[in-house]
Amino acid sequence: MTSTVQELPAGTPWAPDEFVAHLREQGARYHDLHPFHRRMNDGELSRDELVRWVANRYYYQVCIPLKDAAILSNCPERDVRREWIQRILDHDGDAAGGGGIESWLRLGEALGVDREEMLSERRVLPAVRFAVDAYVNFCRQRPWIEAVAASLTELFGPAAIKVRLEGMETHYPWIDPAGLDYFRARLHQAPRDAQYALDLVVDRCRTLPAQQRAVAALVFKCDLLWAQLEAIDRGDTRPDRDG
């Protein structure tokens, strides 16, 4: 019997829906599945563990505008730059203040981490710094659309943030509710940003190799976030810079 299944020629691009499915499959690698985040959501972390997490994650927060600036510097499309620059404003704030970095500093204060201690980055573990710097360098060195694809971890962020916010409100009542404003803001910002980035990647990556590179970029970002959390979970000691 002759098969009725049509085999596509080698190198045929994925259809848009299939491409999106391959990208969304990477949610199975997202760091919300890490045991550390699961313990956080279940109220099983100690105060010291929460402090270690917020102080180390601060380094990631301050580098987000740097990676977005790298994407802007590599992108030749004015319309994209006009849209993407909002991400920098969301994190850096404006002349009137605010922004994600400021919100994260307030989260640190709500957890008992002095603002100057956070700003000093003394608590940042070497492996965390290495992972975050690798992400910024990726965005500087790779084509801008691949860096955009790496940002698609935002597809998985809102659901994870919702669970995290509920877990913190339920299990850590000693945290000042105002300190959780960062997560509340991201519940609105991340879906907007993710949809724009997804539309860009699907529109610009029209060959199979380009689509595969986009998926690989997202895999890289998921692995980087996991590696960062692994170091925080272990609480690796860092050498004294003055030693």
KAWO-V710868 format. One record per residue. OMEGA is omega in radians with two decimals (none if undefined). D_LAST is the distance of its C-alpha to the last C-alpha in Angstrom with 2 decimals. Layout:
BEGIN
{{OMEGA/D_LAST} {OMEGA/D_LAST}}
END
This chain:
BEGIN
{{3.13/75.83} {3.14/74.04} {3.09/70.70} {3.14/70.67} {-3.13/66.88} {3.11/66.01} {-3.13/63.14} {3.10/61.09} {3.11/60.48} {3.12/57.11} {3.12/54.72} {-3.14/56.58} {3.01/54.32} {2.97/53.89} {-3.09/56.05} {-3.13/54.15} {3.13/54.43} {3.11/53.24} {3.12/50.29} {3.13/49.30} {3.11/49.70} {3.11/47.27} {-3.10/44.70} {3.10/45.28} {-3.09/44.99} {3.04/41.26} {3.09/41.10} {3.12/41.04} {-3.00/37.46} {-2.99/36.31} {3.03/33.37} {3.11/35.57} {3.14/36.61} {3.14/33.15} {-3.13/33.12} {3.13/30.44} {3.10/32.77} {3.09/35.72} {3.09/34.17} {-3.11/33.35} {-3.11/36.97} {3.10/38.29} {-3.04/36.38} {3.13/34.35} {3.03/30.80} {3.08/29.07} {-3.14/27.85} {3.12/24.20} {3.09/25.06} {3.10/26.79} {3.12/23.92} {3.14/21.55} {-3.05/24.29} {-3.13/25.04} {3.13/21.48} {3.14/20.87} {3.08/24.41} {-3.12/23.94} {3.07/22.11} {-3.12/25.25} {-3.08/27.46} {3.14/26.03} {3.12/26.33} {3.09/29.95} {3.11/31.40} {3.13/29.49} {3.11/31.12} {3.06/34.42} {3.09/34.19} {3.09/33.65} {3.12/36.79} {-3.08/38.68} {-3.12/37.74} {-3.04/39.05} {-3.12/42.14} {-3.02/45.30} {-3.07/47.36} {-3.11/47.76} {3.10/49.11} {3.14/46.11} {3.13/43.70} {-3.14/45.69} {-3.01/45.28} {-3.07/41.68} {3.10/40.37} {3.13/41.20} {3.11/38.19} {3.11/35.87} {3.13/37.80} {-3.09/37.64} {-3.12/33.83} {-3.03/33.09} {3.11/36.11} {-3.08/38.28} {-3.12/38.93} {-3.14/40.23} {3.14/36.99} {-3.14/36.68} {-3.06/35.41} {-3.13/33.44} {3.10/29.97} {3.11/31.22} {3.13/32.82} {3.06/29.62} {3.10/27.85} {3.04/30.82} {3.10/30.47} {3.12/26.90} {3.12/28.27} {3.11/31.08} {3.09/28.65} {3.11/26.80} {3.13/23.81} {-3.12/23.53} {3.14/24.28} {3.09/21.41} {3.11/19.02} {-3.09/20.72} {-3.12/20.77} {-3.10/17.04} {-3.13/16.63} {-3.10/13.49} {-3.07/15.34} {-3.13/16.25} {-3.13/15.60} {-3.10/14.95} {3.09/18.49} {3.13/20.03} {-3.13/18.71} {-3.11/19.89} {-3.12/23.25} {3.11/23.93} {3.11/23.11} {3.11/25.47} {3.12/28.17} {3.13/27.89} {3.07/28.02} {-3.11/30.99} {3.09/32.81} {-2.94/32.17} {-3.10/33.30} {3.06/36.07} {-3.00/39.52} {-3.10/39.62} {3.05/41.95} {3.06/39.60} {3.06/36.85} {3.12/39.49} {3.12/40.25} {-3.13/36.63} {-3.06/36.90} {2.92/39.76} {3.08/37.59} {3.04/39.05} {-3.04/42.24} {-3.04/40.73} {-3.03/38.70} {3.13/41.45} {-3.14/42.68} {-3.13/39.19} {3.12/38.41} {3.12/41.73} {-3.13/40.97} {-3.13/37.45} {3.12/38.89} {3.14/41.63} {-3.14/39.28} {3.13/37.02} {-3.08/40.08} {-2.95/41.59} {-3.12/38.79} {-3.06/36.31} {3.12/38.73} {3.09/36.08} {3.09/34.69} {-3.11/36.37} {3.13/38.79} {3.13/37.99} {-3.11/34.46} {-3.10/36.06} {3.12/37.72} {-3.08/35.45} {3.12/37.10} {3.12/40.55} {-3.10/40.22} {3.08/39.08} {3.13/42.17} {-3.08/44.19} {-3.03/42.00} {3.11/40.98} {3.09/44.59} {-3.11/45.60} {-3.10/42.72} {-3.12/43.15} {3.11/46.87} {-3.13/46.56} {3.14/43.96} {3.12/46.09} {3.11/49.18} {-3.08/47.43} {-3.13/46.21} {-3.10/49.63} {-3.03/51.44} {-3.09/49.33} {-3.01/48.66} {3.05/52.21} {3.14/51.86} {3.11/50.73} {3.13/47.77} {3.11/46.62} {3.14/47.04} {3.09/45.14} {3.10/42.23} {3.10/42.23} {3.13/42.09} {3.11/39.29} {3.12/37.29} {3.06/37.80} {3.10/36.81} {-3.11/33.55} {3.11/32.84} {3.13/33.76} {3.14/31.52} {3.12/28.58} {3.13/29.16} {-3.14/29.49} {3.11/26.25} {-3.12/24.44} {3.06/26.07} {-3.13/25.37} {3.13/21.62} {-3.14/22.24} {-3.13/24.63} {-3.10/22.32} {-3.12/19.51} {3.07/16.95} {3.10/13.50} {3.13/10.83} {3.06/7.17} {-3.11/5.02} {-3.13/5.48} {-3.07/3.79} {none/0.00}}
END
